[in-house]
């Protein structure tokens, strides 16, 4: 059975979709069978995977509404992972499910049908704590939280953690924090270092050792419909996500913990942001 990891943070612009897509590609490169579920109505993970969200019919909307078999929606991507595409139709699905029975467990029930086909299922959540995100948390074994290393990094985390607590009590007792992932990190920035230290102080070993640097290539890759692994595999961003995939695999083998040691920061000097 696949391990299901929801990638969520209700604060936008923290690298959530970037992490979902590039972690999926890196895990696929490590010979893992991976499914990426785009549960965000913006459909950015779908586009970044090289799939036209406008032409993605049927998609996750019909799956959640139980109008089509999940197997008929999944498509193969160039990067080697499978994708359940999403687009603006998911907003309509969310509205239609508001009064439905077992509305929070629709995704869980659908993923259970194909879980045996994969090692890892990643769910890219919308930047909110509404019904779509609740579906992801109800289905997930772990929650991966991308956190931008900036002044407001801790803002909103308490709300997300309160939601996790409520989901554990009502819907999914097995839900655990997979880890907090520091993103858009610049080792030369004192504020970023301070925020990183605060996160480690507050959350201890729940903070992943891998750190995703601020990197121009990562920002460019989605416009080409490719994960960074295909767009520029030698870039700092690609190397960082390969390291993250390795850490996720090791933590799974070690029961959710990573051997102690220094954070894995990919840095190549003052001009490396463009590489």
C-alpha positions in Angstrom: 0.0 0.0 0.0 1.2 3.5 -0.8 2.2 6.0 1.7 0.1 9.1 1.2 1.7 12.5 1.8 -0.3 15.7 1.7 1.7 18.8 0.8 -0.1 21.7 2.5 0.2 25.2 3.9 -2.7 27.7 3.8 -0.2 30.5 3.3 0.3 31.0 -0.4 3.7 31.5 -2.2 5.7 29.1 0.0 6.7 26.6 -2.7 3.9 24.1 -2.1 3.3 23.2 -5.7 7.0 23.5 -6.6 7.7 20.9 -3.9 4.8 18.6 -4.9 5.9 18.4 -8.6 9.7 18.3 -8.0 9.5 15.8 -5.2 7.3 13.5 -7.3 9.9 13.7 -10.1 12.8 13.1 -7.8 11.1 10.1 -6.2 10.2 8.7 -9.6 13.9 9.1 -10.6 14.7 7.0 -7.5 12.6 4.2 -9.0 9.6 4.8 -6.8 6.1 4.4 -8.2 4.6 7.8 -7.6 1.2 9.3 -8.1 0.8 13.1 -7.8 -2.8 14.3 -7.1 -3.5 17.9 -8.1 -6.2 19.0 -5.6 -5.7 22.7 -6.2 -8.3 24.4 -8.5 -5.5 26.6 -9.9 -4.2 23.5 -11.6 -0.6 24.6 -11.3 0.8 21.2 -10.5 -0.9 19.8 -13.6 0.6 22.5 -15.9 4.0 22.1 -14.3 3.8 18.4 -15.0 3.4 19.1 -18.8 -0.4 18.5 -18.9 -2.8 21.1 -20.2 -5.2 21.7 -17.3 -7.8 23.1 -19.8 -7.9 19.9 -21.7 -7.8 17.6 -18.7 -11.3 16.1 -18.9 -12.2 14.1 -16.9 -10.2 15.2 -13.9 -10.2 15.2 -10.1 -13.6 16.8 -10.0 -15.3 13.8 -11.5 -13.3 11.5 -9.2 -14.4 13.3 -6.0 -18.0 13.3 -7.2 -17.8 9.6 -8.0 -18.8 10.2 -11.6 -15.8 8.4 -13.2 -13.3 5.7 -12.2 -10.1 7.1 -10.8 -8.1 4.8 -13.2 -9.6 6.6 -16.2 -8.4 10.0 -15.0 -4.7 9.2 -14.2 -2.2 10.2 -16.9 1.5 9.4 -17.2 4.0 12.3 -17.2 7.3 12.8 -19.0 9.1 12.7 -15.7 8.0 9.2 -14.9 5.3 9.8 -12.3 1.5 9.4 -12.7 -0.8 12.4 -12.3 -4.4 12.9 -11.4 -4.9 16.3 -13.0 -6.9 19.2 -11.5 -8.3 22.5 -12.6 -11.0 25.0 -11.8 -13.6 22.2 -11.9 -12.5 21.3 -8.4 -14.1 24.4 -7.1 -17.4 23.2 -8.4 -16.8 19.8 -6.8 -16.1 21.4 -3.5 -19.4 23.3 -3.7 -21.4 20.2 -4.7 -19.9 18.2 -1.9 -20.8 20.7 0.9 -24.0 18.7 1.7 -22.9 15.3 0.6 -22.6 12.3 3.0 -19.0 11.5 4.0 -17.8 14.6 2.1 -14.4 14.7 3.9 -13.4 11.2 2.9 -14.2 11.2 -0.8 -10.5 11.3 -1.8 -9.5 8.7 0.8 -12.1 6.2 -0.6 -10.9 6.9 -4.2 -7.2 6.5 -3.4 -7.8 3.3 -1.6 -8.9 1.7 -5.0 -5.4 2.3 -6.6 -3.1 2.6 -3.5 -1.6 -0.8 -4.2 -0.2 0.4 -7.5 2.1 3.0 -5.9 4.8 3.4 -3.4 4.1 7.0 -2.6 1.1 9.3 -3.4 1.6 13.0 -3.1 -1.4 15.4 -2.8 -0.9 19.0 -3.7 -3.4 21.0 -1.7 -4.9 24.4 -2.3 -3.7 27.3 -0.1 -6.7 27.1 2.3 -8.1 24.8 5.0 -11.4 24.2 3.3 -13.0 20.9 2.1 -10.5 19.9 -0.5 -7.6 20.2 2.0 -9.6 18.3 4.6 -10.1 15.5 2.0 -6.3 15.4 1.6 -5.6 15.3 5.3 -8.3 12.6 5.9 -6.6 10.4 3.3 -3.0 11.1 4.3 -0.5 9.2 6.4 1.8 12.3 6.6 1.7 16.0 6.1 4.6 17.8 4.5 4.5 21.6 5.3 6.6 23.9 3.0 7.7 27.0 5.0 9.3 30.0 3.4 12.2 31.3 5.4 10.8 34.8 5.9 9.4 37.0 8.7 5.9 35.6 8.6 7.0 32.0 8.3 5.3 31.0 11.6 2.1 32.9 10.8 -0.7 30.4 10.0 1.2 27.4 11.2 -0.8 27.3 14.4 -4.0 27.2 12.4 -2.8 24.4 10.3 -1.6 22.4 13.3 -5.0 23.0 15.0 -6.6 21.6 11.9 -4.3 18.6 12.0 -5.4 18.0 15.6 -9.0 18.2 14.7 -8.6 15.8 11.7 -6.8 13.3 14.0 -9.7 13.4 16.4 -12.6 13.2 13.9 -11.3 11.7 10.7 -7.8 10.3 10.6 -6.1 9.2 13.8 -3.0 8.0 11.9 -2.2 11.5 10.4 1.3 12.6 11.4 3.6 15.5 10.5 5.9 14.2 7.8 8.1 17.3 8.3 8.5 21.0 7.8 10.4 21.9 4.7 12.3 25.2 4.5 12.0 26.7 1.1 13.3 29.8 -0.8 16.3 29.8 1.5 19.2 32.1 1.0 22.2 31.2 3.2 23.5 34.8 2.9 20.3 36.2 4.4 20.5 36.8 8.2 16.7 36.8 8.5 16.4 33.4 6.7 19.0 32.0 9.2 17.0 33.4 12.1 13.7 31.9 10.9 15.4 28.6 10.2 16.7 28.5 13.8 13.2 29.4 15.1 11.6 26.6 13.2 14.2 24.1 14.6 13.7 25.5 18.1 9.9 25.1 18.0 9.6 21.9 16.0 12.8 19.9 16.6 13.3 16.9 14.5 10.1 17.6 12.6 12.1 20.1 10.6 13.6 18.3 7.6 17.3 18.5 7.2 16.9 19.2 3.4 16.6 22.9 2.5 15.3 24.2 -0.8 17.3 27.3 -2.0 16.0 30.3 -3.7 16.7 29.4 -7.3 15.9 31.0 -10.7 15.8 27.7 -12.5 13.1 26.4 -10.1 11.0 29.4 -11.0 11.5 29.0 -14.7 10.8 25.2 -15.0 6.9 25.4 -14.6 6.6 27.7 -17.6 8.2 24.9 -19.7 5.9 22.3 -18.3 8.7 20.4 -16.7 9.9 19.5 -13.2 13.4 20.9 -12.5 14.8 17.3 -12.8 14.1 17.6 -16.6 14.6 21.3 -17.1 18.0 21.6 -15.5 19.1 18.6 -13.5 22.4 20.2 -12.6 20.8 23.2 -10.9 20.9 23.8 -7.2 17.1 23.4 -7.1 17.3 20.0 -8.8 20.0 18.8 -6.4 18.0 20.0 -3.4 14.9 18.0 -4.4 17.0 14.9 -5.1 18.3 15.3 -1.5 14.7 15.8 -0.2 13.6 12.6 -2.0 16.4 10.7 -0.4 15.5 12.1 3.1 11.9 11.1 2.7 12.9 7.6 1.7 15.3 7.3 4.6 12.8 8.6 7.1 10.3 6.1 5.9 12.8 3.3 6.4 13.8 4.6 9.9 10.2 5.0 11.1 9.8 8.7 10.5 13.2 9.9 11.8 16.4 11.1 10.1 19.8 10.6 11.6 21.1 13.8 13.3 23.5 16.0 11.5 23.8 19.4 9.7 21.1 20.7 7.5 21.4 19.8 3.8 21.9 23.2 2.2 22.8 23.4 -1.4 24.9 26.5 -1.9 27.3 27.4 -4.6 28.3 30.9 -3.8 26.8 34.4 -4.4 25.9 33.9 -8.0 24.2 30.5 -7.6 20.6 31.8 -7.5 20.6 31.6 -11.3 21.8 28.0 -11.5 
